[in-house]
Amino acid sequence: MNAKNIATIGSGCVACGCCVNACPKNAIQIHLGILARVDGETCVGCGQCANRCPAAIITVLERVASR
């Protein structure tokens, strides 16, 4: 995994699926029909999901390297 950034989804997700449809890497799935989850191994941090989220709760953060 060499992506520099990763998307994170805050509270308030209504599972509308806009982020799922926007993600070019298919890194986001709707979990239990109630919220979206980002697969950290697949997400490249492009921000397309954040741009499409009607609730504006997705943030793209700098990935922290594990030790």
Helices and strands as residue ranges (DSSP letters): E 5-9, H 18-22, E 28-31, E 35-38, H 48-52, E 58-62
